[in-house]
Amino acid sequence: MTPTAWLLAWRSLSDRPWRSAVLLLGYGVGVAVMIALLSIGEALLAQAQDRDLVAGGDLVLLPEGVDPAVLKVNGVTGLFLTIPHASFLVERVLGGPRFSPEITAAAPEIHDRVVYLRVAGQIVPADASAGIPSLDRAAHVTQAVPDDTDQAADRAWRAPAPDALFDRIDHFHHATSLDRATWAEWDYFNYIDPATGAYGYITVLAGGEGKGGILLRVVGARGRGQPAPAPEDVVIPAELSPDGISAQAAAQRIGPAQIHVEAGRYHVTIDDPRAHVNVWLTPAPGFYLPPAESAGGGVVSGYVVPVVRGWVDGEIRTPRTTLRLVRAPAYHDHNWGTWRGVTWEWGEASGAGGALLYGSLHVAGDTLTATGGRPPALFLWAPTGSGQGGLVGVFPITSLAYLGWHPGPVVAGRRTRAPGEVLIAAGEEGAAVTVRIRVRDALGSVPVSGPPGTAGRAAPPIRVFLQLRGRAEVRGTVDGRTIEWGGPAAAETFVMAGK
C-alpha cells in the first residue's frame, strides 16, 4: 500500500473505531465461513469417491425408503436396517444374466454396526464392520483386510448348500391366535410327463386349527390326438401331530405324507391305501425365489418358490392310475396366510431358455396392491454362464387377458367356461416381455373357502377354481437382449359358474 492509502485507512479507523471493528469482524467471519464451506465441499468430494462410505462408489443398494444421508449422520431410521435375502440379490440378481455383463464386482457390507462385547466381566459397546474378503478385493473396498481369505461362513453365505437353503426358506410358520380360524399353509408340487402327457398336482396342507390334508389331482396318459382322461381326485384328511410340522426345516409330516430334503433333492412320499407316492424332485440350481410376506385388507399372504424349475423321478399310484416319471418337468412352491375371500391369477412355465412365474392377488374383488400387498408382476429367470439360473428381472404386468373362451369342465353339476389362451404383457423401461399360454386342458373345482353347501346345489352361481395346463411361448427384449423360448406351463384363475 502507498503512504497515502495507509494514512487514509488509519484516519478512518481512528475517527470511527467501533464501526471499523464491526466491519473487520464481519469480514473475518465471512472469510471463515468460506473456508469452512470449501473444506466441507472437499470432504464431500472425497466421500463420493470412497467406495467404503455409504452412497459412495459406483452404486449403493439400500432398503427401499432409506435415505443415504440418514446413514451418514446415524439417523434413527438407519438403525438395524438390513436387506433381506442379500445373498440372493448379490449372487442371483447382480451376478445374474441381466446385470453381470455390466457389473465387475458386488460386495455386501455391514458398516459401523453397534455391537456389545464382554471384556473382563464388563459390557463394552463397539462399532463393527464386516464384508466377504474375496468380494471386497474384487470391488476394491478401501477397508478390506489385506491377505484375508473367505471362511466357511463366507462361502456358505455366497453359495449355501441346497439342504441348508431349503431349510431356511421353506419351513412352515406359526399361525397367531387371531388368524387361526382362517390360516392355511401348504407345500405344492406339480409335474408333467412329456412322453405321455400325464400330469398332476400334489398339495400337502396344514390348517391353523390342527387339521390338515393331502390333495392329489392326477390326469393319466393320453393317446395321440385323444382328449385327456377324466382327472382323478384323491383327498386324504389328516390330523396334525405336534412334532410333524417344522418351523425350522423344510421337512414336514402331515398324516401319511412326508417331505424331506436329502442331498439337495426333495423326497415326497405318501403311504396310504388311497394313494402311494414316492418321488424325488431335483431342483435346477439358482432357479428359486426367496420368501416374502405381505399384509393388507385383513389378509396375510406369504409365498416362496424353492423350485421354479426342476425335474421329478419316481412313481405315483392311485386306484385308477399308475405313473412312472423319469425326469419330468416339475415345480414346487409354498404358501401360507389367511385365505378367506382371496382369489388370484397365477402361472409358471419353464424351458431350455429359462423359466417364469407371474401372479396377482385379489381380496374380495380388490387387488391387494391397494393395501400394501404384492402388485401384479412377472418374474423371469435365465441360465447363466456357470450353468445355474439367475433372475433376469421382476416386471410389472401391464395386461393379463384370457382369450378364446369355450365350454370347460363340469363342476358341481354345471358347465363352466375355460379360456383357450392366456396372454400376458409385462415390462418397464428397456424391457418388454409377452407370454402366450396355449391352454390344452382345464380342471375345475369349488374352492375350499367357498360357501358351505354349494357343491350339490343348482343355484346360486358359485366361484370355480380353474387349473390350466398348456404350453407357453415367451418373447421379449430386455436391455437389447432377445428372449425367446417355450415350454410346459401351468396357470390358475377363478371364474363364476351360473345355474
C-alpha positions, 0 to 999 in steps of 0.5 A, a space after each residue: 500500500 502507498 503512504 497515502 492509502 495507509 494514512 487514509 485507512 488509519 484516519 478512518 479507523 481512528 475517527 470511527 473505531 467501533 464501526 471499523 471493528 464491526 466491519 473487520 469482524 464481519 469480514 473475518 467471519 465471512 472469510 471463515 465461513 468460506 473456508 469452512 464451506 470449501 473444506 466441507 465441499 472437499 470432504 464431500 468430494 472425497 466421500 463420493 469417491 470412497 467406495 467404503 462410505 455409504 452412497 459412495 462408489 459406483 452404486 449403493 443398494 439400500 432398503 427401499 425408503 432409506 435415505 443415504 444421508 440418514 446413514 451418514 449422520 446415524 439417523 434413527 431410521 438407519 438403525 438395524 436396517 438390513 436387506 433381506 435375502 442379500 445373498 440372493 440379490 448379490 449372487 442371483 440378481 447382480 451376478 445374474 444374466 441381466 446385470 453381470 455383463 455390466 457389473 465387475 464386482 458386488 460386495 455386501 457390507 455391514 458398516 459401523 454396526 453397534 455391537 456389545 462385547 464382554 471384556 473382563 466381566 464388563 459390557 463394552 459397546 463397539 462399532 463393527 464392520 464386516 464384508 466377504 474378503 474375496 468380494 471386497 478385493 474384487 470391488 476394491 473396498 478401501 477397508 478390506 483386510 489385506 491377505 484375508 481369505 473367505 471362511 466357511 461362513 463366507 462361502 456358505 453365505 455366497 453359495 449355501 448348500 441346497 439342504 441348508 437353503 431349503 431349510 431356511 426358506 421353506 419351513 412352515 410358520 406359526 399361525 397367531 391366535 387371531 388368524 387361526 380360524 382362517 390360516 392355511 399353509 401348504 407345500 405344492 408340487 406339480 409335474 408333467 410327463 412329456 412322453 405321455 402327457 400325464 400330469 398332476 398336482 400334489 398339495 400337502 396342507 396344514 390348517 391353523 386349527 390342527 387339521 390338515 390334508 393331502 390333495 392329489 389331482 392326477 390326469 393319466 396318459 393320453 393317446 395321440 390326438 385323444 382328449 385327456 382322461 377324466 382327472 382323478 381326485 384323491 383327498 386324504 384328511 389328516 390330523 396334525 401331530 405336534 412334532 410333524 410340522 417344522 418351523 425350522 426345516 423344510 421337512 414336514 409330516 402331515 398324516 401319511 405324507 412326508 417331505 424331506 430334503 436329502 442331498 439337495 433333492 426333495 423326497 415326497 412320499 405318501 403311504 396310504 391305501 388311497 394313494 402311494 407316492 414316492 418321488 424325488 424332485 431335483 431342483 435346477 440350481 439358482 432357479 428359486 425365489 426367496 420368501 416374502 410376506 405381505 399384509 393388507 385388507 385383513 389378509 396375510 399372504 406369504 409365498 416362496 418358490 424353492 423350485 421354479 424349475 426342476 425335474 421329478 423321478 419316481 412313481 405315483 399310484 392311485 386306484 385308477 392310475 399308475 405313473 412312472 416319471 423319469 425326469 419330468 418337468 416339475 415345480 414346487 412352491 409354498 404358501 401360507 396366510 389367511 385365505 378367506 375371500 382371496 382369489 388370484 391369477 397365477 402361472 409358471 412355465 419353464 424351458 431350455 431358455 429359462 423359466 417364469 412365474 407371474 401372479 396377482 392377488 385379489 381380496 374380495 374383488 380388490 387387488 391387494 396392491 391397494 393395501 400394501 400387498 404384492 402388485 401384479 408382476 412377472 418374474 423371469 429367470 435365465 441360465 447363466 454362464 456357470 450353468 445355474 439360473 439367475 433372475 433376469 428381472 421382476 416386471 410389472 404386468 401391464 395386461 393379463 387377458 384370457 382369450 378364446 373362451 369355450 365350454 370347460 369342465 363340469 363342476 358341481 353339476 354345471 358347465 363352466 367356461 375355460 379360456 383357450 389362451 392366456 396372454 400376458 404383457 409385462 415390462 418397464 423401461 428397456 424391457 418388454 416381455 409377452 407370454 402366450 399360454 396355449 391352454 390344452 386342458 382345464 380342471 375345475 373345482 369349488 374352492 375350499 373357502 367357498 360357501 358351505 353347501 354349494 357343491 350339490 346345489 343348482 343355484 346360486 352361481 358359485 366361484 370355480 377354481 380353474 387349473 390350466 395346463 398348456 404350453 407357453 411361448 415367451 418373447 421379449 427384449 430386455 436391455 437389447 437382449 432377445 428372449 425367446 423360448 417355450 415350454 410346459 406351463 401351468 396357470 390358475 384363475 377363478 371364474 363364476 359358474 351360473 345355474 
